Amino acid sequence: MLSRIIATSLVCLTGSGAAADQTISDLATSANALMDQIKLSRTLAAGASYYAGVGGIAPDGSITAAQLSVQMVSAYNDALTNVQNNTYYNTSMLLDDQADIALENMSLAIDALVDATTTFATVGVVAEMAAEADTVQEQMDLQEVVSVTDMTITETDVEEYNTALADVETYAQEAAGFLAASNNTHITSSTDGWAESNNISVAEYGSVTYDATSDLLILEFYGQNNETYGGVGFEGYLAGEFKTAEDIYSAGIAYGG
C-alpha cells in the first residue's frame, strides 16, 4: 500500500506531566521581579508618608529604589512573548497520551477476558474427564457428572468472551499504533506544521483514531471558534511496525505463558 497523507475538513457541533518549560520559568522569574518592586514601592511610599508627616526627610533614592528598570520590563515582556509563541503540547505528546488511554482500556479488557474465561473452567474439567474415560464405568461416571451438573456454554458466555478478546486486540492495536506514530517524525512534524499554519492548538483536539486494518491514523482538531474543526490523516505510514501472528504468539509464550 502506498503511503499517502489525507487532508480532511469536518464540521462539528459544539494530560502529560512534565517539569515546567524554561519559558515558563523565565516568565515566573521576571514577573516575580516586577511584583517585588511593586510591593517594595508600597512599603517605601508608606514609610516616606509617615516621616513626611513628622518632619522626617527621605534621602534621595530611598523611594525611587522601587522604580522599574528598562531591563526588568524588557525581561518580562520578552518572557511573555516567548510563552505566547511557544508550543507546550505537540503531536508527539498527544499520541503518547492516546497510547496511555488505549493501554488502560486494554488492561480493563484483559480483566474482562480473565473474568470471561473463568466460565470455561468447567470445559477444562470435562476435557480432562473425557480424555481419561476409556472404560465403560468411567464413561458412565462422566455421563452422570454432565447430567447432574450444568456444564453447558451459553450464548451469553460466548459473547462476553469473544467481545473481551476483540477488545483486547483493538486496544492493543490502538496503543501500539499511537505509540509508533508518536515516534514517527514525519507524522508528528507534519501535523505540528499543519496545526501551526492553520492557527490551531494541538491540545484542542476533537478525536484521535487509529484503524490497524487500513493502517489509517486520523487526528481531528477544533478551530478557534470551537464550532468547526479540521484534521489530517496518515495511511500506510506504520506498515513497518506490524508484527506477525507468530510474533504475537511467541511473545505471549515468552512474557505471559
For each residue, the residues with C-beta under 8 A, 3 or more apart:
1: 215 235 236 239
2: 236
3: 234 235 236 237 239
4: 235 236
5: 190 232 233 234 235
6: 218 232 233 234 235
7: 230 231 232 233
8: 218 220 230 231 232 233
9: 230 231
10: 206 220 228 229 230 231
11: 228
12: 206 220 222 227 228 229
13: 227
14: 222 226 227
15: 97
16: 89 93 96 97
17:
18: 21
19:
20: 24 25 28
21: 18 24 25 86 88
22: 25 26
23: 26 27 79 82 83 86
24: 20 21 27 28 83
25: 20 21 22 28 29
26: 22 23 29 30 75 79 82
27: 23 24 30 31 76 79 80 82 83
28: 20 24 25 31 32
29: 25 26 32 33 79
30: 26 27 33 34 72 75 76 78 79
31: 27 28 34 35 76 79
32: 28 29 35 36
33: 29 30 36 37 72 75 76
34: 30 31 37 38 68 72 73 76
35: 31 32 38 39
36: 32 33 39 40
37: 33 34 40 41 66 67 68 72
38: 34 35 41 42 66
39: 35 36 42 43
40: 36 37 43 44 65 66
41: 37 38 44 45 63 66 67
42: 38 39 45 46
43: 39 40 46 47 66
44: 40 41 47 48 62 63 65 66
45: 41 42 48 49 63
46: 42 43 49 50
47: 43 44 50 51 58
48: 44 45 51 52 58 62 63
49: 45 46 52 53
50: 46 47 53 54 56
51: 47 48 54 55 56 57 58
52: 48 49 56 58
53: 49 50
54: 50 51
55: 51
56: 50 51 52
57: 51
58: 47 48 51 52 62 63
59: 62
60: 64
61: 64 65
62: 44 48 58 59 65
63: 41 44 45 48 58 66
64: 60 61 67
65: 40 44 61 62
66: 37 38 40 41 43 44 63
67: 37 41 64
68: 34 37 72 73
69: 72 73
70: 73 74
71: 74 75
72: 30 33 34 37 68 69 75 76
73: 34 68 69 70 76 77
74: 70 71 77 78
75: 26 30 33 71 72 78 79
76: 27 30 31 33 34 72 73 79 80
77: 73 74 80 81
78: 30 74 75 81 82
79: 23 26 27 29 30 31 75 76 82 83
80: 27 76 77 83 84
81: 77 78 84 85
82: 23 26 27 78 79 85 86
83: 23 24 27 79 80 86
84: 80 81
85: 81 82
86: 21 23 82 83
87: 90 192 196 202
88: 21 203
89: 16 93 94 201 202 203
90: 87 93 94 188 192 202
91: 94 95 182 187 188 189 191 192 195 202 219
92: 95 96 182 183 188
93: 16 89 90 96 97 182 202
94: 89 90 91 97 98 202 203 205 208 219
95: 91 92 98 99 178 179 181 182 187 188 208
96: 16 92 93 99 100 178 179 182
97: 15 16 93 94 100 101
98: 94 95 101 102 174 178 208
99: 95 96 102 103 174 175 176 178 179 182
100: 96 97 103 104
101: 97 98 104 105
102: 98 99 105 106 171 172 174 175 178
103: 99 100 106 107 171 175
104: 100 101 107 108
105: 101 102 108 109 167 171 174
106: 102 103 109 110 167 168 171 172 175
107: 103 104 110 111
108: 104 105 111 112
109: 105 106 112 113 164 167 168 170 171
110: 106 107 113 114 164 168
111: 107 108 114 115
112: 108 109 115 116 160 163 164 167
113: 109 110 116 117 161 164 165 167 168
114: 110 111 117 118
115: 111 112 118 160 164
116: 112 113 119 120 157 160 161 164
117: 113 114 120 121 161
118: 114 115 121
119: 116 122 153 157 160 161
120: 116 117 123 124 153 157 161
121: 117 118 124 125
122: 119 125 126 149 151
123: 120 126 127 151 153
124: 120 121 127 128
125: 121 122 128 129 151
126: 122 123 129 130 146 151
127: 123 124 130 131
128: 124 125 131 132
129: 125 126 132 133 141 142 145
130: 126 127 133 142
131: 127 128
132: 128 129 138
133: 129 130 138 139 141 142
134: 138 139
135: 138 139
136: 139 140
137: 140 141
138: 132 133 134 135 141 142
139: 133 134 135 136 142 143
140: 136 137 143 144
141: 129 133 137 138 144 145
142: 129 130 133 138 139 145 146
143: 139 140 146 147
144: 140 141 147 148
145: 129 141 142 148 149
146: 126 142 143 149 151
147: 143 144
148: 144 145
149: 122 145 146
150:
151: 122 123 125 126 146
152:
153: 119 120 123 157 158
154: 157 158
155: 158 159
156: 159 160
157: 116 119 120 153 154 160 161
158: 153 154 155 161 162
159: 155 156 162 163
160: 112 115 116 119 156 157 163 164
161: 113 116 117 119 120 157 158 164 165
162: 158 159 165 166
163: 112 159 160 166 167
164: 109 110 112 113 115 116 160 161 167 168
165: 113 161 162 168 169
166: 162 163 169 170
167: 105 106 109 112 113 163 164 170 171
168: 106 109 110 113 164 165 171 172
169: 165 166 172 173
170: 109 166 167 173 174
171: 102 103 105 106 109 167 168 174 175
172: 102 106 168 169 175 176
173: 169 170 176 177 210 212
174: 98 99 102 105 170 171 177 178 210 212
175: 99 102 103 106 171 172 178 179
176: 99 172 173 179 180 241
177: 173 174 180 181 210 212 217 238 241
178: 95 96 98 99 102 174 175 181 182 208 210
179: 95 96 99 175 176 182 183
180: 176 177 183 184 238 241
181: 95 177 178 184 187 188 210 217 234 237 238
182: 91 92 93 95 96 99 178 179 188
183: 92 179 180
184: 180 181 187 188 237 238
185: 188 189
186: 189 190 237
187: 91 95 181 184 190 191 217 234 237
188: 90 91 92 95 181 182 184 185 191 192
189: 91 185 186 192 193
190: 5 186 187 193 194 232 234
191: 91 187 188 194 195 202 219 232
192: 87 90 91 188 189 195 196 202
193: 189 190 196 197
194: 190 191 197 198 200 232
195: 91 191 192 198 200 201 202 221
196: 87 192 193 199 200
197: 193 194
198: 194 195 223 230
199: 196 224
200: 194 195 196 204 221 222 223 224 229 230
201: 89 195 204 221
202: 87 89 90 91 93 94 191 192 195 205 221
203: 88 89 94
204: 200 201 221 222 226
205: 94 202 208 219 220 221 222
206: 10 12 220 221 222 229 231
207: 218 219 220
208: 94 95 98 178 205 217 218 219 220
209: 217 218
210: 173 174 177 178 181 216 217 218
211: 214 215 216
212: 173 174 177 215 242
213:
214: 211 235
215: 1 211 212 235 236 237 238 239 242
216: 210 211 233 234 235
217: 177 181 187 208 209 210 233 234 235 237 238
218: 6 8 207 208 209 210 231 232 233
219: 91 94 191 205 207 208 231 232 233
220: 8 10 12 205 206 207 208 229 230 231
221: 195 200 201 202 204 205 206 229 230 231
222: 12 14 200 204 205 206 226 228 229
223: 198 200 226 227 228 229 230
224: 199 200
225: 228
226: 14 204 222 223
227: 12 13 14 223
228: 10 11 12 222 223 225
229: 10 12 200 206 220 221 222 223
230: 7 8 9 10 198 200 220 221 223
231: 7 8 9 10 206 218 219 220 221
232: 5 6 7 8 190 191 194 218 219
233: 5 6 7 8 216 217 218 219
234: 3 5 6 181 187 190 216 217 237 238
235: 1 3 4 5 6 214 215 216 217
236: 1 2 3 4 215 239
237: 3 181 184 186 187 215 217 234
238: 177 180 181 184 215 217 234 241 242
239: 1 3 215 236 242
240:
241: 176 177 180 238
242: 212 215 238 239
243: 247 248
244: 247 248
245: 248 249
246: 249 250
247: 243 244 250 251
248: 243 244 245 251 252
249: 245 246 252 253
250: 246 247 253 254
251: 247 248 254 255 256
252: 248 249 255 256 257
253: 249 250 256 257
254: 250 251
255: 251 252
256: 251 252 253
257: 252 253
